[in-house]
Amino acid sequence: MKLPENEIKFSNGSVMKNRFMLAPLTNRQSHEDGRLSDEEFNWLVMRAKGQFGLVMTCASHIQEIGKGFPGQLGIFSDDHVAGHRKLVTEIKKYNSLAVIQLHHAGMRSPSEIIGTVPVCPSANEKTGARALSLDEVEQLKNDFIAAAIRAKECGYSGAEVHGAHGYILTQFLSQEINNRTDKYGGSLTNRARLLFEIVDGIRQSCGSDFLLGVRLSPEKFGMKLSEIKEVSQQLINKGNINFLDISLWDCFKLPEEDKHKDQSLLKHFTELDLKKVLLTVAGNIRSAEDVTKVLNAGVDFVTIGRSGILHHDFPVKVIEDPSFKPIETPVSKEYLRKEGLSDEFIKYMHRWPDFVLNDE
């Protein structure tokens, strides 16, 4: 039986003091030019103080045109370096791994935020996105790699490449969205090519000691479970990633595709031949009981979102009390302020039904 407080070691040599990772959570707290704000700094550092073994930033965009939401933390410019260095230094004081998530929203970049038409592997009528040229795909790859190099220079323990949730790398992977006819479209090999080129480029540029992961989601946005499993196994086999982060939306449900409902969505990934790659999953892991179930199912460490918002010290609470359940929602704005959320983050959390009390 895996215990949540036990440390784990990644194949690159990084040590995680327990099995709790803070999910890369959208919070809309930073400056519009991508610089880190005091509010986002405080929010993340409070989770390191709360003993998350790995603290991951929100999705941090690697091109200005890849911004996905207001107040997004950026990593596309040297203007962002000072904030990241400050953040990393503070997170590491609490013996937590500091990891940045590298992101580009693609067709999901709102034109009113980026000031131009968003980009996509192919022209997309629904979002009004235009197709990337081959040169622009090359630039996109280079900018992902450059952002990882910048992150390493800032002192980050590692980086996660965001290939999930319908953002640009998902758009390339999706047979529904990607209609290219060049080497980046058509077969799964071609649709996954950009992801592999980015991962290989980061490993080559940042060295073997840099912690590197990839986030994928097996459903929605035209994703096929069988294809995401195949891409996952190929990432493992190539040996350039240290962890695989699968966002399941709900770790305890069956797959949406009828032909795969013979077993849980989670089991489809725990049955992969993981070799030296560690597996984490996210989705509806809320209580100590949920944590135990997921770890006992064969997952190496858990990714915590909602409960990490409600309790900055969720890892401590679970380790100390195997029956711990998070506070019931909705909660007051004052409660969330005490948990390190700014008013802007609290405003964003109103998007989630019955999370915040309308008490002010």
Disulfide bonds with the S-S distance in Angstrom:
none
